[in-house]
Amino acid sequence: MNPQFPYRSVPWFRQAGALLLMASFLGVALAQTTNSPAATNPDRPRREPMRPRPDVKYQHGPDSVRKEGVPRGTVKDYEWRDSKVFPGTIRHYSIYVPAQYDAGRPAALMVFQDGHTYLKEDGDFRVPIVFDNLIAAREMPVTIGVFIDPGFKRTVFPPQRGWQPEPENRSFEYDTPDKAYSDFLINEILPEVRKLHTITDNPEGHAIGGISSGGICAWTVAWERPDQFRKVISHVGSFTNIRGGNKIPDLIRAGEAKPIRIFVQDGANDNRSRRPGWDWVIGNLNLVAALEEKDYDYKYVFGEGSHNGNHGGTILPDSLRWLWRDYPK
């Protein structure tokens, strides 16, 4: 399943925005209803504690598999042990360089949080494969990819890079809606990348993405530093009250619109909760409603998936085409 979607300028988005706003108002109305005397009636029929979660599996398309004759980029792994922003942490990061890279021509840049999960060629996202295919087809620019893991608060890395054990500093770095992570990225990691590769200074050529807490982190970087990043991809983003991220829609509404383009993916079976501020589906709907109200350049794709990378990974090629659609190839 690989849905096609229109561009932001198509009137369908206005209809979608209206529906989202209606959904937001409906959510408020329902919340008020559940506080009414009728809602506490013990004889009232009640729904199940949580909705059923069907096992939905999206299939990858041809742009997420290796193609004969397509030049392959390279990936090299690095370590960062000297963070001033997050002292006492160590982390892995990797750099992807496309085969078409020419040091004499500044490349675009795309950064991924939880870098290990975006790197896996047999995983959900398969970014090196997708980049190779889209760059060769001139459907996205020649792009340096940077894949950064969260920080471990220890002196020795676990035996394997991945989710287990989860890096101890992940939530603090990703879920906190402030400028700390953008300072870390821009002042610590990217200077190391620029020592090795020529990257454009144009913020329109800088994108950032992530899954779950990495998704809200990606948005926060662009929000705090639109002079550096203006393109965002969020997969099942945690726009919830882990560390105050549920307030981001209010910040968007309260301020002037910033020059940010964002692709938002979520699923009907993402994390649900009746605790205010802790429902991922509502959190993403509230984000999109605020983006619509402030007339941001956004794309919202809502599927049937759970809190994982399956749906976002299968539509990643189309997401990148949309994100880079007007950038020179």
C-alpha positions in Angstrom: 0.0 0.0 0.0 1.6 3.2 -1.2 -0.9 6.1 -1.3 -0.4 8.9 -3.8 -1.2 12.4 -2.5 -1.7 15.8 -4.1 0.4 18.8 -3.4 -0.3 21.4 -0.7 -1.8 23.8 -3.2 -4.7 21.5 -4.2 -8.0 22.6 -2.7 -8.3 19.1 -1.1 -6.1 20.4 1.7 -8.5 23.2 2.6 -11.2 20.5 2.9 -8.9 18.4 5.0 -8.0 21.3 7.2 -11.7 22.0 7.8 -12.3 18.4 8.7 -9.3 18.5 11.1 -10.6 21.6 12.8 -14.0 20.0 13.1 -12.3 16.9 14.6 -10.6 19.2 17.2 -13.8 20.9 18.1 -15.6 17.5 18.3 -12.8 16.3 20.6 -13.5 19.2 22.9 -17.2 18.5 22.8 -16.7 14.9 23.6 -14.5 15.7 26.5 -17.1 18.0 27.9 -19.8 15.3 27.3 -17.8 12.8 29.3 -17.7 15.2 32.3 -21.5 15.5 32.2 -23.8 13.7 34.7 -25.1 11.5 31.8 -21.5 10.3 31.2 -21.2 9.0 34.7 -24.5 7.0 34.6 -23.5 3.4 35.5 -26.3 2.1 33.2 -24.9 3.8 30.1 -23.4 1.5 27.6 -19.6 1.9 27.5 -17.1 1.2 24.8 -14.1 -1.1 25.3 -11.2 0.4 27.2 -9.1 0.7 24.0 -10.0 0.3 20.4 -8.9 -2.9 18.6 -5.5 -2.7 16.9 -5.5 -4.8 13.7 -2.2 -6.0 12.4 -1.7 -3.6 9.5 1.3 -4.2 7.3 2.2 -1.8 4.5 4.4 -3.1 1.7 7.5 -1.3 0.3 7.5 -0.2 -3.3 10.2 -0.3 -5.9 12.0 2.8 -4.7 12.8 1.1 -1.4 14.7 -1.9 -3.0 18.0 -2.0 -4.7 17.9 -1.5 -8.5 20.4 -2.8 -10.9 22.6 -0.1 -12.4 21.8 2.6 -9.7 25.0 4.0 -8.2 25.4 3.3 -4.5 26.4 5.8 -1.9 28.7 5.1 1.0 28.0 5.1 4.7 30.7 5.6 7.4 30.2 5.4 11.1 31.5 7.8 13.7 31.4 8.4 17.5 30.8 11.7 19.4 32.1 11.7 23.0 32.7 15.4 23.7 29.3 17.1 23.9 29.2 20.4 25.7 25.4 20.7 25.3 24.8 17.2 26.7 27.8 16.6 28.9 28.6 13.1 30.0 27.0 11.5 26.9 28.4 9.4 24.1 26.7 8.6 20.8 27.0 7.0 17.4 26.4 8.9 14.2 26.8 8.0 10.5 27.3 9.9 7.3 25.9 8.9 3.9 27.6 10.3 0.8 25.9 9.7 -2.5 27.8 8.4 -5.5 27.0 11.7 -7.4 28.6 13.9 -4.7 31.1 16.4 -6.0 33.1 18.4 -3.4 33.1 21.3 -5.8 29.3 21.6 -5.7 27.7 22.0 -2.3 25.3 19.2 -1.5 21.9 19.4 0.3 21.7 18.0 3.8 19.3 15.7 5.6 19.6 14.8 9.3 17.8 11.8 10.9 17.3 11.3 14.6 17.5 7.7 15.9 19.8 7.3 13.0 20.3 3.6 13.3 16.7 2.8 12.5 16.7 4.9 9.3 20.0 3.3 8.1 18.9 -0.3 8.1 18.6 -1.6 4.5 16.2 -4.3 5.6 14.3 -2.1 8.0 11.3 0.2 7.7 12.9 3.2 6.2 15.9 2.0 4.2 17.2 5.6 3.6 20.5 4.7 1.8 18.5 2.7 -0.8 15.8 5.3 -1.2 18.4 8.1 -1.5 20.3 6.2 -4.1 17.2 5.6 -6.2 15.8 9.1 -5.9 19.1 10.9 -6.5 19.8 8.8 -9.5 16.3 9.6 -10.9 16.8 13.3 -10.1 13.8 13.3 -7.9 15.7 14.7 -5.0 18.9 16.7 -4.8 22.4 15.2 -4.2 22.2 15.0 -0.4 24.5 14.2 2.4 22.7 12.2 5.0 23.5 12.4 8.7 22.1 9.7 11.0 22.5 10.6 14.7 21.6 8.4 17.7 20.6 9.8 21.1 23.2 10.0 23.9 24.1 7.2 26.3 25.0 8.4 29.8 27.9 6.0 30.2 31.5 5.7 29.1 31.3 2.4 27.1 28.8 1.7 24.2 26.5 -1.3 24.4 27.6 -4.2 22.2 25.2 -3.4 19.4 23.8 -0.2 18.0 20.0 0.0 18.1 17.0 0.3 20.3 18.1 -2.0 23.0 19.1 -0.7 25.4 17.5 2.6 24.7 20.0 5.5 25.1 19.4 7.0 28.6 19.4 10.6 27.3 16.9 10.1 24.4 13.8 11.6 26.0 15.6 14.6 27.5 17.2 15.4 24.1 14.3 14.7 21.9 11.1 15.5 23.8 12.1 18.8 25.4 10.7 21.6 23.3 13.7 24.0 23.6 16.8 25.0 21.7 19.3 22.6 23.3 19.2 19.9 20.7 19.4 22.4 17.8 22.5 23.9 19.5 24.0 20.5 19.8 23.3 19.6 16.2 24.4 22.9 14.6 27.4 23.7 16.8 28.8 20.2 17.5 27.8 17.6 14.9 27.4 19.5 11.7 30.8 21.2 12.0 32.3 17.7 12.0 30.3 16.8 8.9 31.4 20.0 7.2 35.1 19.2 7.8 34.6 16.2 5.5 32.0 17.3 3.0 30.8 20.5 1.2 27.2 21.3 2.2 25.1 24.2 1.0 24.6 27.1 3.4 21.0 27.6 2.0 18.5 26.6 4.8 16.1 25.5 2.0 18.6 22.8 1.3 18.6 21.5 4.9 16.0 18.9 6.0 15.5 17.0 9.2 13.4 14.0 10.2 12.6 11.5 12.9 10.2 9.0 14.4 8.2 9.3 17.6 10.2 11.5 19.9 12.6 12.0 17.0 9.7 13.5 15.1 8.9 16.2 17.6 12.7 16.8 17.9 12.9 17.4 14.2 10.1 20.0 14.3 11.7 21.7 17.3 15.0 22.1 15.5 13.3 23.8 12.5 11.1 25.9 14.8 14.0 27.1 16.9 16.4 27.6 13.9 14.6 28.2 10.6 17.7 30.0 9.5 19.3 26.6 9.4 16.5 24.0 8.7 13.3 24.5 6.7 12.2 21.0 5.8 10.9 18.5 8.3 9.5 14.9 8.2 7.7 13.5 11.3 6.8 9.9 11.5 4.3 9.1 14.3 5.6 12.2 16.1 5.3 12.5 19.9 3.5 15.8 20.0 2.3 14.8 23.5 2.9 15.8 27.1 6.1 13.7 27.6 7.9 17.0 28.3 5.4 19.6 27.2 5.2 18.8 23.5 1.4 19.0 23.5 1.8 22.8 23.8 3.5 23.1 20.4 0.2 23.7 18.5 -0.4 26.7 20.8 3.0 28.0 20.1 2.4 27.8 16.4 -0.9 29.6 16.7 0.5 32.3 18.9 3.5 33.2 16.7 4.1 34.4 13.1 4.3 31.6 10.6 7.9 30.5 10.0 9.3 29.3 6.6 9.0 25.6 7.4 7.7 22.8 5.2 6.7 19.7 7.0 5.5 16.2 6.1 3.4 14.6 9.0 2.6 10.9 9.0 0.5 9.1 11.6 -1.8 6.1 11.9 -5.2 5.3 13.4 -3.5 2.7 15.7 -0.9 5.0 17.1 -0.7 5.3 20.9 -4.0 6.2 22.4 -4.8 7.5 25.8 -7.7 9.2 27.6 -5.2 11.2 29.7 -5.3 14.8 28.4 -2.2 15.5 26.3 -1.2 11.8 26.0 -3.0 10.7 22.8 -0.6 10.6 19.8 -3.4 10.7 17.2 -5.0 13.7 18.8 -1.5 15.3 19.3 -0.8 15.0 15.6 -4.3 16.2 14.6 -3.8 19.3 16.8 -0.4 19.9 15.2 -1.9 19.7 11.7 -4.9 21.9 12.7 -2.5 24.6 13.9 -0.4 24.3 10.7 -3.6 24.8 8.6 -4.7 27.8 10.6 -1.3 29.5 10.1 -1.2 28.5 6.4 2.0 26.4 6.7 3.3 24.3 3.7 2.4 20.9 5.1 1.4 17.4 4.1 -0.5 15.1 6.4 -0.9 11.4 5.6 -3.0 9.3 8.0 -3.0 5.5 7.7 -4.0 2.5 9.7 -0.6 1.8 11.2 0.6 1.6 14.8 3.4 3.4 16.6 6.2 2.2 14.4 8.0 3.0 11.1 6.2 0.6 8.7 3.7 3.1 7.1 6.1 6.0 7.2 8.9 3.9 5.7 6.8 2.6 2.8 5.8 6.1 1.8 9.2 7.6 2.4 10.1 7.9 -1.3 6.9 9.9 -2.0 7.5 11.9 1.1 10.9 12.9 -0.1 9.7 13.8 -3.5 7.1 16.1 -2.0 9.6 17.6 0.5 12.2 18.4 -2.2 9.8 19.0 -5.0 11.0 22.6 -6.0 14.6 22.3 -4.9 17.2 22.3 -7.7 18.2 18.7 -8.6 
